[in-house]
Amino acid sequence: MDAEYSRGETAIASQQTLQHLGHGPGENSMNSQTLVAKVWNFANVLRDQGVSYQAYISQISYLLFLKMDDERVTQIGEASMLPEGAAWSDIRDLSGESLSAAYGKLLETLSKQGGIIGAIFLKAQNEIQDPAKLKRLVGLIDSETWLGLPVDVKGDIYEGLLARNAEDVKSGAGQYFTPRPVIDAMVEVVDPKPHQTVHDPACGTAGFLLAAWEHMKKHPKARDRAVYSALKNKFSGADIVPEVVRLAAMNLYLHGITGVESIVEAKDALLGAGGKTYDVVLANPPFGKKQSYRVIRDDGEIDTEREDYDRQDFFVTTSNKQLNFLQHIMTVLAPNGEAGVVLPDNVLFEGGAGETIRRRLLQNFDFHTLLRLPTGIFYKQGVKANVLFFDKKPPSEEASTKDLWIYDLRTNKRFTLKERPMVRADLDDFVTSYKAGRRHERAESERFKRYPLDALLARDKVNLDIFWLKDDSLDDPALLPPPDEVAAEVVESLELALDKFRNVAKALGGLSV
């Protein structure tokens, strides 16, 4: 087989080979649903004993990679990607303290490697202290021929774990875990093509990159072997949290995207664009109000901590995390590039830096669509978010935005994570109304309205926090959101007000008498 051929088709070939050997997903292979149940059940066992889902997923990631590398060597004759002494065979038959010691040493060795191995084993350590539980997990992984499972089955198992982890850490990084229906709808309307590069500067567990991959490989041009083979080189992502990068790298690996090199890296994307631009940017940046980063001197000592990013390619300097990510995305978009970005409401109405950035977005970009997302779809209650769709246009004296079309999917829409979760069908009308590739055919409807540029610029501080539908809950208390969601919205509003007061106090404190 051509060495440059994509791992996606290599996985298919491997699966066919394993089926021929009697190890594929036929009658000799464990039913995929049974395997899912086993993986889930053991996750719950460890969870009850204090091992978090994230720690469990990390161990699953390590062991899965080791086992699949071993299968490539033993079943289809490929060379191992791992250094000597750090393979599946070096731990498979061990038990007790010998297993724990060998496993810990193996993780330390692989954490120092480069490429996809270094990404998956980034800062790896054994978090299952009970050797008996570790032995059971090794046995669980060893009981299946993973290369013989379809890519979507392996991916579904892993993504299910990631979703559970997001719920488990909903007070932390998982609180803004992007709902898959939103991701799929965004990718469908942006419609990335096989020749385009796709980037996510805050990739999390790579949900947007995976959805774009699935979308692009179905394109008619992807039937060409050379085009399909080049697809995996079209994606890139970054995240500031090493543990998340590890999960993203394994998620992409199991879905057949990445090869020897990792397409995601652990870094703070806001520190600089790195001279790179991308045809498509899809992202859901962190929603926190502020962030700080440490400035490290040449001698390795911490010099100071800063709350803002002093970048020459930014329009304004601000400590607002979302506004910085929006500026970053505007910077890294290639000429005629397209973006779909999930951002909170404050980006639409905040004054000062927010107003400056919105004016620049309307002037230099075609900010053509705004999707007002409903509440109740994120793990953190009360989150109010939107999706901004905009294209980068060549410099011109005339504003690139002519009209902003706003779709209101929030007013009188009620979703919860358990009783009424959002599904892809809830976004069908938006996708249909968007008219990807033929936006000139758009028509207004009850939930989809057009706002000319002049009307937007005439609004106070270019406030784009626009609604027009009557909220039925104002007349019927029974339609109000749940009390915890209302309380969360009150807290969010108070935090925003306090943040503004702090800025005023800071400004007054800097005035000389």
Sequence and secondary structure as in RCSB ss.txt:
>XXXX:A:sequence
MDAEYSRGETAIASQQTLQHLGHGPGENSMNSQTLVAKVWNFANVLRDQGVSYQAYISQISYLLFLKMDDERVTQ
IGEASMLPEGAAWSDIRDLSGESLSAAYGKLLETLSKQGGIIGAIFLKAQNEIQDPAKLKRLVGLIDSETWLGLP
VDVKGDIYEGLLARNAEDVKSGAGQYFTPRPVIDAMVEVVDPKPHQTVHDPACGTAGFLLAAWEHMKKHPKARDR
AVYSALKNKFSGADIVPEVVRLAAMNLYLHGITGVESIVEAKDALLGAGGKTYDVVLANPPFGKKQSYRVIRDDG
EIDTEREDYDRQDFFVTTSNKQLNFLQHIMTVLAPNGEAGVVLPDNVLFEGGAGETIRRRLLQNFDFHTLLRLPT
GIFYKQGVKANVLFFDKKPPSEEASTKDLWIYDLRTNKRFTLKERPMVRADLDDFVTSYKAGRRHERAESERFKR
YPLDALLARDKVNLDIFWLKDDSLDDPALLPPPDEVAAEVVESLELALDKFRNVAKALGGLSV
>XXXX:A:secstr
  TTS HHHHHHHHHHHHHHTT SSSTTS  HHHHHHHHHHHHHHHHHTT  HHHHHHHHHHHHHHHHHHHHHHH
H    SS TT SGGGTTT  HHHHHHHHHHHHHHHTT  HHHHHHTTT       HHHHHHHHHHHHTS GGGS 
HHHHHHHHHHHHHHHHHHTTTTGGGG   HHHHHHHHHHH   TTS EEETT TTTHHHHHHHHHHTTSGGGGSH
HHHHHHGGGEEEEES HHHHHHHHHHHHHTT   SS SEEES GGG  TT  EEEEEE     SB  EEEE TTS
 EEEEESS   TT SS  SBHHHHHHHHHHHHEEEEEEEEEEEETHHHH  THHHHHHHHHHHHEEEEEEEE  S
SSSSSTT  EEEEEEEE    SS S  EEEEEE STT    SSSS   GGGGHHHHHHH TT GGG    SSEEE
EEHHHHHTSGGG      S  GGGT GGGS  HHHHHHHHHHHHHHHHHHHHHHHHHHHT   
